Amino acid sequence: MSYIVIGSAPSPFVRKIRMVLESIPYEFRELNIYDGVDGVELNKVNPINQIPVLIDDEKTIWDSRQIFQYLNQKHNLFSQNWEDENLITAIDGLMNAGVALLLMKRSGMNINEPYMYVQRQKDRIESVLEYLSKNYLKTEKSQHWNFVSISLISFIDWAILRELENFSNFPEFLEFHNRFQDKPIVKSTNPRAI
Ligand SMILES: N[C@@H](CCC(=O)N[C@@H](CS)C(=O)NCC(=O)O)C(=O)O
């Protein structure tokens, strides 16, 4: 039986997993997490009510990081050291801060107001982009296709789609993205192309 991935096409956390599953069959069950009916269905498989969720027969795994570890153990996809783990944590930090800002905007809150919570998210995004620019994009590591590059590509497309960041102060992120944008799995999962 093949895997089931529960998620949505625009979600950067879900897209990471779909790119990891490039050569592995899976069924993609799309839902709208903010729709009442789909939300109830999601809650049946994940009490945290977040996507992605991976189902493998009787096992259900929550959280993109855990799902990646699970798939990597089974399929030996990419090797990772502790530096890679930190980079993935940093990129997840970008996504979490971005999701928080987006949810605030969708709740009708003005994210240009000087709320401390908002500023913390914006500062985190700025700080991580600067960190990645120096410590990842300027290094040979950023040439490779692995879970770090997959995660960053997911964030870049999603941040542009949601108008959270246009990378005008960080053109190196777009150069990095250009390096991988013609890969079939990057094209077929790009939420900006849907
Ligand atoms: N730590 C989780 C975060 C997943 C996450 O935040 N997913 C978003 C969609 S992009 C979500 O489900 N948001 C709904 C909510 O938090 O209410 C992961 O890595 O899977």
The ligand as an SDF file (V2000), in Angstrom:
LIG
                    3D

 20 19  0  0  0  0  0  0  0  0999 V2000
    5.6430   22.1050   12.7740 N   0  0  0  0  0  0  0  0  0  0  0  0
    4.6610   21.7990   11.7760 C   0  0  0  0  0  0  0  0  0  0  0  0
    4.0450   23.0660   11.2450 C   0  0  0  0  0  0  0  0  0  0  0  0
    2.9970   22.8050   10.1930 C   0  0  0  0  0  0  0  0  0  0  0  0
    2.1230   24.0180    9.9310 C   0  0  0  0  0  0  0  0  0  0  0  0
    2.2170   25.0730   10.5640 O   0  0  0  0  0  0  0  0  0  0  0  0
    1.2560   23.8540    8.9520 N   0  0  0  0  0  0  0  0  0  0  0  0
    0.2900   24.9100    8.6790 C   0  0  0  0  0  0  0  0  0  0  0  0
   -0.0100   24.9900    7.2020 C   0  0  0  0  0  0  0  0  0  0  0  0
    1.2810   25.7520    6.3160 S   0  0  0  0  0  0  0  0  0  0  0  0
   -0.9770   24.5810    9.3820 C   0  0  0  0  0  0  0  0  0  0  0  0
   -1.3790   23.4450    9.4370 O   0  0  0  0  0  0  0  0  0  0  0  0
   -1.6080   25.5970    9.9740 N   0  0  0  0  0  0  0  0  0  0  0  0
   -2.8680   25.4560   10.6300 C   0  0  0  0  0  0  0  0  0  0  0  0
   -2.8410   25.8930   12.0520 C   0  0  0  0  0  0  0  0  0  0  0  0
   -1.7250   25.9680   12.6210 O   0  0  0  0  0  0  0  0  0  0  0  0
   -3.8940   26.1480   12.5710 O   0  0  0  0  0  0  0  0  0  0  0  0
    5.3200   20.9820   10.6360 C   0  0  0  0  0  0  0  0  0  0  0  0
    6.5300   21.1320   10.4210 O   0  0  0  0  0  0  0  0  0  0  0  0
    4.6360   20.1560   10.0200 O   0  0  0  0  0  0  0  0  0  0  0  0
  1  2  1  0
  2  3  1  0
  2 18  1  0
  3  4  1  0
  4  5  1  0
  5  6  2  0
  5  7  1  0
  7  8  1  0
  8  9  1  0
  8 11  1  0
  9 10  1  0
 11 12  2  0
 11 13  1  0
 13 14  1  0
 14 15  1  0
 15 16  2  0
 15 17  1  0
 18 19  2  0
 18 20  1  0
M  END
$$$$
